[in-house]
Amino acid sequence: MKVVIQRVSEASVSIDGRIKSTIGRGLLILLGIEQEDGEEDINWLCAKISKLRIFNDEQGAMNLSAADLGGEFLVVSQFTLHASTKKGNRPSFINAAKPDTAIPLYHQFLNRLEKETGQTIHSGEFGADMKVHLINDGPVTIIIDSRNKE
């Protein structure tokens, strides 16, 4: 599993011109799921995300998590995070999980993140053509891959 996390002052996702979800200050999480991903990846990532200290404290140091601030969370599925550009100029998405695998894992991720953070998790709609609007605060953008636990 791979995530791109953006610290935002606000974010929303729209489908067919209608806003599906919107958040204020918090984290926008773009989630890519691979065929080999499972519950271990979900548990590790959600624990990491819930404690990720990327918000400034009173001294301006990144010492606070979104949960510390009562921040909100918006998760958007994004299979293109697993694009391979090794050959040619057209990305291959062969590493991205197929919907029959990815959809249940996506919902497990949402549920687990909710348990880890104690917050309602807002989301896009798996497989939909979504328009994501955000104001990246900082900008702060973090990439985490459950296959490369750094």
KOLNU-114393 format. One record per atom (N, C-alpha, C): x, y, z; residue number from 1; atom name. Coordinates in steps of 0.2 Angstrom, whole numbers, plus 5000, padded with zeros to 4 digits. Atoms other than C-alpha are relative to their C-alpha. Layout:
# residues N
(node (X, Y, Z), NUM, CA)
...
This chain:
# residues 150
(node (5004, 4994, 5000), 1, N)
(node (5000, 5000, 5000), 1, CA)
(node (5004, 5006, 5000), 1, C)
(node (4996, 4994, 5000), 2, N)
(node (5006, 5017, 4996), 2, CA)
(node (4995, 5006, 5001), 2, C)
(node (5004, 4994, 4999), 3, N)
(node (4999, 5034, 5002), 3, CA)
(node (5004, 5006, 4999), 3, C)
(node (4998, 4993, 5000), 4, N)
(node (5002, 5052, 4998), 4, CA)
(node (4996, 5004, 5005), 4, C)
(node (5003, 4997, 4995), 5, N)
(node (4998, 5062, 5013), 5, CA)
(node (5001, 5008, 4999), 5, C)
(node (4999, 4993, 5001), 6, N)
(node (4995, 5081, 5011), 6, CA)
(node (4997, 5003, 5006), 6, C)
(node (5002, 4995, 4995), 7, N)
(node (4993, 5093, 5026), 7, CA)
(node (4996, 5005, 4997), 7, C)
(node (5004, 4996, 5004), 8, N)
(node (4978, 5103, 5021), 8, CA)
(node (4997, 5005, 5005), 8, C)
(node (5004, 4996, 4996), 9, N)
(node (4969, 5118, 5028), 9, CA)
(node (4992, 4999, 4998), 9, C)
(node (5006, 5002, 5002), 10, N)
(node (4954, 5112, 5018), 10, CA)
(node (5001, 4995, 4994), 10, C)
(node (5000, 5005, 5006), 11, N)
(node (4950, 5098, 5005), 11, CA)
(node (4993, 4998, 4999), 11, C)
(node (5007, 5003, 5001), 12, N)
(node (4935, 5091, 4996), 12, CA)
(node (5001, 4996, 4994), 12, C)
(node (5000, 5004, 5006), 13, N)
(node (4931, 5078, 4983), 13, CA)
(node (4993, 5000, 4997), 13, C)
(node (5007, 4999, 5003), 14, N)
(node (4917, 5080, 4970), 14, CA)
(node (5000, 4994, 4995), 14, C)
(node (5001, 5005, 5005), 15, N)
(node (4909, 5067, 4959), 15, CA)
(node (4994, 5003, 4996), 15, C)
(node (5006, 4998, 5004), 16, N)
(node (4898, 5072, 4944), 16, CA)
(node (4998, 5007, 5002), 16, C)
(node (5002, 4994, 4998), 17, N)
(node (4899, 5090, 4950), 17, CA)
(node (4997, 5002, 5006), 17, C)
(node (5002, 4999, 4993), 18, N)
(node (4893, 5087, 4967), 18, CA)
(node (5005, 4998, 5005), 18, C)
(node (4995, 5001, 4994), 19, N)
(node (4903, 5088, 4983), 19, CA)
(node (4998, 4993, 5004), 19, C)
(node (5001, 5007, 4996), 20, N)
(node (4904, 5070, 4991), 20, CA)
(node (5002, 5001, 5007), 20, C)
(node (4997, 4999, 4994), 21, N)
(node (4915, 5075, 5005), 21, CA)
(node (5004, 5006, 5001), 21, C)
(node (4996, 4994, 4999), 22, N)
(node (4924, 5090, 5012), 22, CA)
(node (5002, 5000, 5008), 22, C)
(node (4997, 5000, 4993), 23, N)
(node (4935, 5093, 5027), 23, CA)
(node (5004, 5007, 5001), 23, C)
(node (4996, 4994, 4999), 24, N)
(node (4944, 5108, 5035), 24, CA)
(node (5007, 4998, 5002), 24, C)
(node (4993, 5002, 4999), 25, N)
(node (4961, 5107, 5043), 25, CA)
(node (5001, 4993, 5002), 25, C)
(node (4999, 5008, 4998), 26, N)
(node (4968, 5089, 5043), 26, CA)
(node (5004, 4997, 4994), 26, C)
(node (4996, 5004, 5005), 27, N)
(node (4975, 5076, 5031), 27, CA)
(node (4996, 4998, 4994), 27, C)
(node (5002, 5003, 5006), 28, N)
(node (4971, 5072, 5013), 28, CA)
(node (5004, 4994, 4999), 28, C)
(node (4996, 5006, 5001), 29, N)
(node (4976, 5054, 5010), 29, CA)
(node (4998, 4997, 4994), 29, C)
(node (5001, 5004, 5006), 30, N)
(node (4978, 5047, 4993), 30, CA)
(node (5002, 4993, 5001), 30, C)
(node (4998, 5007, 4998), 31, N)
(node (4978, 5028, 4994), 31, CA)
(node (5000, 4996, 4994), 31, C)
(node (4999, 5005, 5005), 32, N)
(node (4985, 5016, 4982), 32, CA)
(node (5001, 4993, 5002), 32, C)
(node (5000, 5007, 4998), 33, N)
(node (4982, 4997, 4984), 33, CA)
(node (5003, 4996, 4995), 33, C)
(node (4997, 5005, 5004), 34, N)
(node (4993, 4983, 4977), 34, CA)
(node (4996, 4994, 5001), 34, C)
(node (5003, 5006, 5000), 35, N)
(node (4987, 4966, 4973), 35, CA)
(node (5002, 4996, 5006), 35, C)
(node (4998, 5004, 4994), 36, N)
(node (4998, 4959, 4987), 36, CA)
(node (4999, 5003, 5007), 36, C)
(node (5001, 4996, 4993), 37, N)
(node (4992, 4971, 5001), 37, CA)
(node (4995, 4996, 5004), 37, C)
(node (5004, 5003, 4995), 38, N)
(node (4983, 4965, 5016), 38, CA)
(node (4999, 5003, 5006), 38, C)
(node (5001, 4997, 4993), 39, N)
(node (4978, 4968, 5034), 39, CA)
(node (5006, 5003, 5003), 39, C)
(node (4994, 4997, 4997), 40, N)
(node (4996, 4970, 5040), 40, CA)
(node (5002, 5007, 4997), 40, C)
(node (4999, 4994, 5003), 41, N)
(node (4998, 4984, 5027), 41, CA)
(node (4996, 5005, 5003), 41, C)
(node (5005, 4996, 4998), 42, N)
(node (4982, 4992, 5033), 42, CA)
(node (5002, 5002, 5007), 42, C)
(node (4999, 4998, 4993), 43, N)
(node (4986, 4991, 5052), 43, CA)
(node (5006, 5004, 5000), 43, C)
(node (4994, 4997, 4999), 44, N)
(node (5004, 4997, 5050), 44, CA)
(node (4999, 5008, 4997), 44, C)
(node (5001, 4993, 5002), 45, N)
(node (4999, 5012, 5039), 45, CA)
(node (4995, 5004, 5004), 45, C)
(node (5005, 4997, 4996), 46, N)
(node (4984, 5017, 5049), 46, CA)
(node (5003, 5003, 5007), 46, C)
(node (4996, 4998, 4994), 47, N)
(node (4995, 5017, 5065), 47, CA)
(node (5005, 5006, 4999), 47, C)
(node (4995, 4995, 5002), 48, N)
(node (5008, 5027, 5056), 48, CA)
(node (4997, 5007, 4999), 48, C)
(node (5003, 4994, 5002), 49, N)
(node (4996, 5040, 5049), 49, CA)
(node (4997, 5003, 5006), 49, C)
(node (5004, 4997, 4994), 50, N)
(node (4986, 5042, 5066), 50, CA)
(node (5005, 5004, 5004), 50, C)
(node (4995, 4997, 4995), 51, N)
(node (5002, 5047, 5075), 51, CA)
(node (5005, 5005, 4996), 51, C)
(node (4995, 4996, 5004), 52, N)
(node (5011, 5056, 5061), 52, CA)
(node (5000, 5008, 5002), 52, C)
(node (5000, 4993, 4997), 53, N)
(node (5017, 5073, 5068), 53, CA)
(node (5003, 5005, 4995), 53, C)
(node (4998, 4995, 5005), 54, N)
(node (5017, 5085, 5054), 54, CA)
(node (4996, 5007, 5000), 54, C)
(node (5003, 4993, 4999), 55, N)
(node (5007, 5100, 5061), 55, CA)
(node (5004, 5003, 5006), 55, C)
(node (4995, 4996, 4996), 56, N)
(node (5016, 5114, 5070), 56, CA)
(node (4997, 5001, 5007), 56, C)
(node (5001, 4998, 4994), 57, N)
(node (5016, 5117, 5088), 57, CA)
(node (5000, 5008, 5001), 57, C)
(node (5000, 4993, 4998), 58, N)
(node (5016, 5134, 5097), 58, CA)
(node (5007, 5003, 4998), 58, C)
(node (4993, 4998, 5002), 59, N)
(node (5035, 5135, 5093), 59, CA)
(node (5001, 5000, 4992), 59, C)
(node (5000, 5001, 5008), 60, N)
(node (5032, 5131, 5074), 60, CA)
(node (5004, 4994, 4998), 60, C)
(node (4997, 5006, 5002), 61, N)
(node (5040, 5114, 5075), 61, CA)
(node (4994, 4995, 4999), 61, C)
(node (5005, 5005, 5001), 62, N)
(node (5031, 5099, 5068), 62, CA)
(node (5000, 4995, 5005), 62, C)
(node (5001, 5005, 4994), 63, N)
(node (5026, 5090, 5084), 63, CA)
(node (4994, 4998, 5001), 63, C)
(node (5007, 5002, 4998), 64, N)
(node (5008, 5088, 5083), 64, CA)
(node (4997, 4996, 4994), 64, C)
(node (5004, 5004, 5005), 65, N)
(node (4997, 5075, 5074), 65, CA)
(node (4993, 5003, 4998), 65, C)
(node (5006, 4998, 5001), 66, N)
(node (4981, 5078, 5066), 66, CA)
(node (4995, 4998, 5005), 66, C)
(node (5004, 5002, 4994), 67, N)
(node (4973, 5068, 5080), 67, CA)
(node (5000, 5005, 5006), 67, C)
(node (4999, 4995, 4994), 68, N)
(node (4981, 5080, 5093), 68, CA)
(node (4996, 5006, 4999), 68, C)
(node (5004, 4993, 5002), 69, N)
(node (4972, 5095, 5084), 69, CA)
(node (4993, 4999, 4999), 69, C)
(node (5006, 5001, 5002), 70, N)
(node (4956, 5086, 5081), 70, CA)
(node (4999, 5001, 4993), 70, C)
(node (5000, 4999, 5007), 71, N)
(node (4960, 5087, 5063), 71, CA)
(node (4995, 4995, 4996), 71, C)
(node (5005, 5005, 5004), 72, N)
(node (4949, 5079, 5049), 72, CA)
(node (5004, 4996, 4995), 72, C)
(node (4996, 5005, 5005), 73, N)
(node (4954, 5065, 5037), 73, CA)
(node (4995, 4999, 4994), 73, C)
(node (5003, 5002, 5006), 74, N)
(node (4949, 5063, 5019), 74, CA)
(node (5004, 4995, 4996), 74, C)
(node (4996, 5005, 5004), 75, N)
(node (4954, 5047, 5010), 75, CA)
(node (4997, 4999, 4993), 75, C)
(node (5002, 5000, 5007), 76, N)
(node (4953, 5046, 4991), 76, CA)
(node (5004, 4994, 4997), 76, C)
(node (4997, 5006, 5003), 77, N)
(node (4957, 5029, 4982), 77, CA)
(node (5004, 5003, 4993), 77, C)
(node (4996, 4998, 5006), 78, N)
(node (4971, 5032, 4968), 78, CA)
(node (5004, 4994, 4998), 78, C)
(node (4996, 5005, 5002), 79, N)
(node (4977, 5017, 4959), 79, CA)
(node (5006, 5002, 4996), 79, C)
(node (4994, 4998, 5004), 80, N)
(node (4989, 5027, 4948), 80, CA)
(node (5006, 5001, 5005), 80, C)
(node (4994, 5000, 4996), 81, N)
(node (5000, 5028, 4963), 81, CA)
(node (5005, 4994, 4999), 81, C)
(node (4996, 5006, 5001), 82, N)
(node (5006, 5011, 4958), 82, CA)
(node (5002, 5000, 4992), 82, C)
(node (4998, 5000, 5007), 83, N)
(node (5010, 5016, 4940), 83, CA)
(node (5008, 4999, 4999), 83, C)
(node (4993, 5002, 5002), 84, N)
(node (5026, 5009, 4932), 84, CA)
(node (5002, 5004, 4994), 84, C)
(node (4998, 4996, 5006), 85, N)
(node (5035, 5020, 4920), 85, CA)
(node (5007, 4997, 4997), 85, C)
(node (4993, 5003, 5001), 86, N)
(node (5050, 5008, 4918), 86, CA)
(node (5001, 4999, 4992), 86, C)
(node (4999, 5001, 5008), 87, N)
(node (5046, 5004, 4899), 87, CA)
(node (4996, 5005, 4997), 87, C)
(node (5003, 4996, 5004), 88, N)
(node (5041, 5017, 4887), 88, CA)
(node (4997, 5007, 5004), 88, C)
(node (5003, 4994, 4998), 89, N)
(node (5030, 5033, 4890), 89, CA)
(node (4993, 4999, 5003), 89, C)
(node (5007, 5001, 4998), 90, N)
(node (5013, 5025, 4894), 90, CA)
(node (5001, 4996, 5006), 90, C)
(node (4999, 5004, 4994), 91, N)
(node (5012, 5020, 4912), 91, CA)
(node (4996, 4994, 5000), 91, C)
(node (5004, 5007, 4999), 92, N)
(node (5007, 5002, 4917), 92, CA)
(node (4998, 5000, 5007), 92, C)
(node (5003, 5001, 4993), 93, N)
(node (4996, 4999, 4931), 93, CA)
(node (4999, 4993, 5002), 93, C)
(node (5001, 5007, 4999), 94, N)
(node (4998, 4981, 4932), 94, CA)
(node (5001, 4998, 5008), 94, C)
(node (4999, 5001, 4993), 95, N)
(node (5004, 4982, 4950), 95, CA)
(node (4994, 5002, 5005), 95, C)
(node (5006, 4998, 4996), 96, N)
(node (4988, 4990, 4956), 96, CA)
(node (4995, 4995, 5001), 96, C)
(node (5005, 5005, 4999), 97, N)
(node (4975, 4979, 4964), 97, CA)
(node (4994, 5000, 4996), 97, C)
(node (5006, 5000, 5004), 98, N)
(node (4960, 4974, 4954), 98, CA)
(node (4994, 5002, 5005), 98, C)
(node (5006, 4998, 4995), 99, N)
(node (4943, 4980, 4961), 99, CA)
(node (4998, 4995, 5005), 99, C)
(node (5003, 5005, 4996), 100, N)
(node (4938, 4964, 4968), 100, CA)
(node (5005, 4999, 5006), 100, C)
(node (4995, 5000, 4995), 101, N)
(node (4954, 4964, 4979), 101, CA)
(node (5000, 5007, 5004), 101, C)
(node (4999, 4993, 4998), 102, N)
(node (4955, 4983, 4981), 102, CA)
(node (4994, 5003, 5004), 102, C)
(node (5006, 4997, 4997), 103, N)
(node (4937, 4988, 4986), 103, CA)
(node (5000, 4998, 5008), 103, C)
(node (5000, 5002, 4993), 104, N)
(node (4937, 4977, 5002), 104, CA)
(node (5005, 5003, 5004), 104, C)
(node (4994, 4997, 4996), 105, N)
(node (4954, 4983, 5007), 105, CA)
(node (4999, 5008, 5001), 105, C)
(node (5002, 4993, 4999), 106, N)
(node (4949, 5001, 5004), 106, CA)
(node (4995, 5001, 5006), 106, C)
(node (5005, 4999, 4994), 107, N)
(node (4934, 4999, 5016), 107, CA)
(node (5003, 4998, 5007), 107, C)
(node (4997, 5002, 4994), 108, N)
(node (4945, 4990, 5029), 108, CA)
(node (5005, 5006, 5002), 108, C)
(node (4996, 4994, 4998), 109, N)
(node (4957, 5005, 5028), 109, CA)
(node (4996, 5005, 5003), 109, C)
(node (5004, 4995, 4997), 110, N)
(node (4944, 5017, 5031), 110, CA)
(node (4997, 4999, 5007), 110, C)
(node (5002, 5003, 4993), 111, N)
(node (4937, 5007, 5046), 111, CA)
(node (5006, 5000, 5005), 111, C)
(node (4994, 5000, 4996), 112, N)
(node (4954, 5005, 5053), 112, CA)
(node (5003, 5007, 5002), 112, C)
(node (4998, 4993, 4998), 113, N)
(node (4959, 5023, 5052), 113, CA)
(node (4995, 5003, 5004), 113, C)
(node (5005, 4997, 4996), 114, N)
(node (4943, 5028, 5060), 114, CA)
(node (5001, 4997, 5007), 114, C)
(node (4999, 5003, 4993), 115, N)
(node (4947, 5016, 5075), 115, CA)
(node (5007, 5003, 5003), 115, C)
(node (4994, 4998, 4998), 116, N)
(node (4965, 5022, 5076), 116, CA)
(node (5000, 5008, 5002), 116, C)
(node (5000, 4993, 4998), 117, N)
(node (4961, 5041, 5076), 117, CA)
(node (4994, 5002, 5004), 117, C)
(node (5006, 4998, 4997), 118, N)
(node (4944, 5041, 5084), 118, CA)
(node (4996, 5005, 4997), 118, C)
(node (5003, 4995, 5004), 119, N)
(node (4938, 5053, 5070), 119, CA)
(node (4996, 4996, 4995), 119, C)
(node (5004, 5002, 5006), 120, N)
(node (4925, 5051, 5057), 120, CA)
(node (5005, 5001, 4994), 120, C)
(node (4996, 5000, 5005), 121, N)
(node (4934, 5047, 5041), 121, CA)
(node (4996, 5002, 4994), 121, C)
(node (5003, 4998, 5006), 122, N)
(node (4928, 5056, 5025), 122, CA)
(node (5003, 4997, 4994), 122, C)
(node (4997, 5003, 5006), 123, N)
(node (4931, 5048, 5008), 123, CA)
(node (4997, 5002, 4994), 123, C)
(node (5002, 5000, 5006), 124, N)
(node (4929, 5048, 4990), 124, CA)
(node (4996, 4994, 4998), 124, C)
(node (5004, 5006, 5002), 125, N)
(node (4920, 5034, 4980), 125, CA)
(node (5005, 4996, 4996), 125, C)
(node (4995, 5004, 5004), 126, N)
(node (4931, 5020, 4974), 126, CA)
(node (4998, 4999, 4993), 126, C)
(node (5001, 5001, 5008), 127, N)
(node (4933, 5019, 4955), 127, CA)
(node (4996, 5006, 4997), 127, C)
(node (5004, 4995, 5003), 128, N)
(node (4923, 5035, 4952), 128, CA)
(node (5005, 5005, 4997), 128, C)
(node (4996, 4994, 5002), 129, N)
(node (4930, 5050, 4942), 129, CA)
(node (4999, 5006, 5004), 129, C)
(node (5001, 4995, 4994), 130, N)
(node (4933, 5062, 4956), 130, CA)
(node (5005, 5006, 4998), 130, C)
(node (4996, 4994, 5001), 131, N)
(node (4939, 5080, 4956), 131, CA)
(node (5002, 5002, 5008), 131, C)
(node (4998, 4998, 4993), 132, N)
(node (4949, 5084, 4972), 132, CA)
(node (5003, 5007, 5000), 132, C)
(node (4998, 4993, 4999), 133, N)
(node (4951, 5101, 4978), 133, CA)
(node (5004, 5000, 5007), 133, C)
(node (4996, 5000, 4994), 134, N)
(node (4964, 5105, 4991), 134, CA)
(node (5004, 5007, 5001), 134, C)
(node (4995, 4995, 4999), 135, N)
(node (4974, 5119, 4999), 135, CA)
(node (5005, 4997, 5005), 135, C)
(node (4995, 5003, 4997), 136, N)
(node (4990, 5111, 5004), 136, CA)
(node (5003, 5005, 5005), 136, C)
(node (4997, 4996, 4995), 137, N)
(node (4996, 5119, 5020), 137, CA)
(node (5007, 4999, 5001), 137, C)
(node (4992, 5001, 4999), 138, N)
(node (5015, 5122, 5020), 138, CA)
(node (5004, 5002, 4994), 138, C)
(node (5003, 5006, 5001), 139, N)
(node (5016, 5114, 5008), 139, CA)
(node (5003, 4994, 5003), 139, C)
(node (4997, 5006, 4997), 140, N)
(node (5018, 5098, 5017), 140, CA)
(node (4997, 4994, 4997), 140, C)
(node (5002, 5006, 5004), 141, N)
(node (5017, 5081, 5007), 141, CA)
(node (5005, 4995, 5002), 141, C)
(node (4996, 5005, 4997), 142, N)
(node (5023, 5065, 5014), 142, CA)
(node (4998, 4993, 4996), 142, C)
(node (5001, 5006, 5003), 143, N)
(node (5024, 5048, 5004), 143, CA)
(node (5002, 4994, 5004), 143, C)
(node (4999, 5006, 4996), 144, N)
(node (5023, 5032, 5014), 144, CA)
(node (4998, 4993, 4996), 144, C)
(node (5002, 5007, 5004), 145, N)
(node (5024, 5014, 5006), 145, CA)
(node (5001, 4995, 5006), 145, C)
(node (5000, 5006, 4995), 146, N)
(node (5020, 4999, 5017), 146, CA)
(node (5005, 4995, 4999), 146, C)
(node (4995, 5005, 5003), 147, N)
(node (5033, 4989, 5007), 147, CA)
(node (5007, 5003, 5002), 147, C)
(node (4993, 4997, 4999), 148, N)
(node (5047, 5001, 5012), 148, CA)
(node (4999, 5004, 5007), 148, C)
(node (5001, 4997, 4993), 149, N)
(node (5045, 5004, 5031), 149, CA)
(node (5006, 5004, 5002), 149, C)
(node (4994, 4996, 4998), 150, N)
(node (5057, 5018, 5034), 150, CA)
(node (4999, 5004, 5006), 150, C)
